[in-house]
Amino acid sequence: MKSLIVVVSVHHGNTRRVAQAIGEVLESQIREPEELAPEDLAAFDLVGFGSGIYFGKFHERLVAFVERLSCGQGQKVFVFSTSGLGRASANRPLEELLRQKGFAVLGSFTCKGYDTFGVLRVFGGINRGKPGEKELGKARKFARFLRILVAEGGENHA
Ligand SMILES: Cc1cc2nc3c(=O)[nH]c(=O)nc-3n(C[C@H](O)[C@H](O)[C@H](O)COP(=O)(O)O)c2cc1C
């Protein structure tokens, strides 16, 4: 299986660590949006999109890239994020955008990431050390689940 991960990780490299954990399992190429043309995605069986959550949203560079993609024609994708709050609901808008574009969203992963934004820095930040082994272990498990789904040709509608 050929897989690609498109990642933007600007605060502490938290989301890049998750991308690397998933990428180890899936043997993925890991790229930033600016390193890719939309047409490049067609060469992959599975494509992941991830970033930190900034002001409640995925990074604008990642969203802008997804917005430039033409119809997904059922291509298999997944979404992941890290954030201060670690809420799965933050992933929904990107999942929805991908579905609207005709991609098959196989799954979604999120976890907490070290956050020193704004006033948090005064207190040493929150989630120090995250994602750590526990979160990265969950990311690898998620990746194994994706690998099985792709092998079976299935789609998770949950
Ligand atoms: C400018 C900025 C805004 C942020 N806004 C949010 C937010 O709205 N909700 C949240 O849970 N975390 C927020 N965070 C925390 C980041 O999502 C978190 O630290 C994430 O793990 C950063 O990922 P990265 O290191 O890959 O960039 C924000 C961080 C920054 C720097």
PDBQT file of the ligand as one rigid body, heavy atoms in Angstrom, charges set to zero:
ROOT
HETATM    1  C1  LIG A 201      -1.978  30.276  17.889  1.00  0.00    +0.000 C 
HETATM    2  C2  LIG A 201      -2.461  29.038  18.602  1.00  0.00    +0.000 A 
HETATM    3  C3  LIG A 201      -3.820  28.809  18.758  1.00  0.00    +0.000 A 
HETATM    4  C4  LIG A 201      -4.286  27.646  19.391  1.00  0.00    +0.000 A 
HETATM    5  N1  LIG A 201      -5.641  27.428  19.493  1.00  0.00    +0.000 NA
HETATM    6  C5  LIG A 201      -6.091  26.281  20.080  1.00  0.00    +0.000 A 
HETATM    7  C6  LIG A 201      -7.488  26.018  20.153  1.00  0.00    +0.000 A 
HETATM    8  O1  LIG A 201      -8.328  26.786  19.686  1.00  0.00    +0.000 OA
HETATM    9  N2  LIG A 201      -7.900  24.882  20.769  1.00  0.00    +0.000 N 
HETATM   10  C7  LIG A 201      -6.996  23.980  21.301  1.00  0.00    +0.000 A 
HETATM   11  O2  LIG A 201      -7.434  22.970  21.854  1.00  0.00    +0.000 OA
HETATM   12  N3  LIG A 201      -5.661  24.192  21.222  1.00  0.00    +0.000 NA
HETATM   13  C8  LIG A 201      -5.185  25.305  20.605  1.00  0.00    +0.000 A 
HETATM   14  N4  LIG A 201      -3.841  25.537  20.495  1.00  0.00    +0.000 N 
HETATM   15  C9  LIG A 201      -2.892  24.482  20.968  1.00  0.00    +0.000 C 
HETATM   16  C10 LIG A 201      -2.388  23.631  19.816  1.00  0.00    +0.000 C 
HETATM   17  O3  LIG A 201      -3.471  23.074  19.092  1.00  0.00    +0.000 OA
HETATM   18  C11 LIG A 201      -1.506  22.475  20.326  1.00  0.00    +0.000 C 
HETATM   19  O4  LIG A 201      -0.399  22.969  21.029  1.00  0.00    +0.000 OA
HETATM   20  C12 LIG A 201      -1.060  21.581  19.173  1.00  0.00    +0.000 C 
HETATM   21  O5  LIG A 201      -0.564  20.368  19.699  1.00  0.00    +0.000 OA
HETATM   22  C13 LIG A 201      -0.002  22.264  18.318  1.00  0.00    +0.000 C 
HETATM   23  O6  LIG A 201       0.402  21.384  17.315  1.00  0.00    +0.000 OA
HETATM   24  P1  LIG A 201       1.797  21.567  16.548  1.00  0.00    +0.000 P 
HETATM   25  O7  LIG A 201       2.907  21.527  17.565  1.00  0.00    +0.000 OA
HETATM   26  O8  LIG A 201       1.814  20.411  15.611  1.00  0.00    +0.000 OA
HETATM   27  O9  LIG A 201       1.703  22.872  15.823  1.00  0.00    +0.000 OA
HETATM   28  C14 LIG A 201      -3.343  26.690  19.885  1.00  0.00    +0.000 A 
HETATM   29  C15 LIG A 201      -1.969  26.933  19.751  1.00  0.00    +0.000 A 
HETATM   30  C16 LIG A 201      -1.526  28.093  19.115  1.00  0.00    +0.000 A 
HETATM   31  C17 LIG A 201      -0.045  28.325  18.969  1.00  0.00    +0.000 C 
ENDROOT
TORSDOF 0
